[in-house]
């Protein structure tokens, strides 16, 4: 009977330690945070063949009423 209690106690301690280690490592991933703003200018795109197509920069017509 003492052996059964000892085995259950040791397995419970081992399981608790494994849960602790797992949860501790899950918190290692840092939260993503922005360092600041960056201006992005789209100048074109590449098609599936890798050919770069420039962006058409002609102004759009504006109709005011």
Secondary structure as a PSIPRED ss2 file (coil, helix, strand):
# PSIPRED VFORMAT (PSIPRED V4.0)

   1 X C   1.000  0.000  0.000
   2 X H   0.000  1.000  0.000
   3 X H   0.000  1.000  0.000
   4 X H   0.000  1.000  0.000
   5 X H   0.000  1.000  0.000
   6 X H   0.000  1.000  0.000
   7 X H   0.000  1.000  0.000
   8 X H   0.000  1.000  0.000
   9 X H   0.000  1.000  0.000
  10 X H   0.000  1.000  0.000
  11 X H   0.000  1.000  0.000
  12 X H   0.000  1.000  0.000
  13 X H   0.000  1.000  0.000
  14 X H   0.000  1.000  0.000
  15 X H   0.000  1.000  0.000
  16 X H   0.000  1.000  0.000
  17 X H   0.000  1.000  0.000
  18 X H   0.000  1.000  0.000
  19 X H   0.000  1.000  0.000
  20 X H   0.000  1.000  0.000
  21 X H   0.000  1.000  0.000
  22 X H   0.000  1.000  0.000
  23 X H   0.000  1.000  0.000
  24 X H   0.000  1.000  0.000
  25 X H   0.000  1.000  0.000
  26 X H   0.000  1.000  0.000
  27 X C   1.000  0.000  0.000
  28 X C   1.000  0.000  0.000
  29 X C   1.000  0.000  0.000
  30 X C   1.000  0.000  0.000
  31 X C   1.000  0.000  0.000
  32 X C   1.000  0.000  0.000
  33 X C   1.000  0.000  0.000
  34 X C   1.000  0.000  0.000
  35 X C   1.000  0.000  0.000
  36 X C   1.000  0.000  0.000
  37 X C   1.000  0.000  0.000
  38 X C   1.000  0.000  0.000
  39 X C   1.000  0.000  0.000
  40 X C   1.000  0.000  0.000
  41 X C   1.000  0.000  0.000
  42 X C   1.000  0.000  0.000
  43 X C   1.000  0.000  0.000
  44 X E   0.000  0.000  1.000
  45 X E   0.000  0.000  1.000
  46 X E   0.000  0.000  1.000
  47 X C   1.000  0.000  0.000
  48 X C   1.000  0.000  0.000
  49 X C   1.000  0.000  0.000
  50 X C   1.000  0.000  0.000
  51 X C   1.000  0.000  0.000
  52 X E   0.000  0.000  1.000
  53 X E   0.000  0.000  1.000
  54 X E   0.000  0.000  1.000
  55 X C   1.000  0.000  0.000
  56 X C   1.000  0.000  0.000
  57 X C   1.000  0.000  0.000
  58 X C   1.000  0.000  0.000
  59 X C   1.000  0.000  0.000
  60 X C   1.000  0.000  0.000
  61 X C   1.000  0.000  0.000
  62 X C   1.000  0.000  0.000
  63 X C   1.000  0.000  0.000
  64 X C   1.000  0.000  0.000
  65 X C   1.000  0.000  0.000
